[in-house]
Structure formats: structure tokens, C-alpha cells
Amino acid sequence: MKKIIILLFILLINQNFSFAYVIGGSNLNFMEYPEPNCHLYSFEPSEKDIDDYKDCIREYVENANFDIQRIEQAKSKAINEARRKLENPSF
């Protein structure tokens, strides 16, 4: 157990180690990035319908921003891993 704690500490203080977990929703799926699933169903929407539509779009955009953060983190992790391997090819 002590070895695991030491290893985790070393990984956390290593400047090449980059890890963060994005907390929030996601729009990602297995095929392509989805369109928002937000609709106004009537020709004369009520104020509540409009507010619900705005909330849906806000949530879609917020989740898209979380997805961008996840992609940026994965990209940075891949770059850092490649640099580490190229600096120390015997690893």
C-alpha cells in the first residue's frame, strides 16, 4: 500500500503527467456529434415552451463545452506520452 501511495505522489508531482476529470454532461455518442434534441412544437409557443427550449439549448452548449475539455485533455495526454517515450525510448 505504501508503494502505491509513493507512486501516486510521484505521478502527481511529475510535470509531464497531466490528468483531470471533467465533471459534467456530454453529447458524445458512437457515430457523430449529435444535433441538439430541442424542439418548439407549436406555431405559437408559450413562454414556458420558449424557456424550456432555451434551457435545452443551454444544456446542449454546456455539454459540448465539457466534451471539448475532454478532447483537449485526451490530446494533451497523447502529446505528453509521446514526448515522454521519445525522450526515454527504452521505457
Secondary structure, DSSP 8 states (H G I E B T S, - for coil): -HHHHHHHHHHHH-TT-------S-----SSS---------SSS--HHHHHHHHHHHHHHHHHHHHHHHHHHHHHHHHHHHHHHHHHSTT-
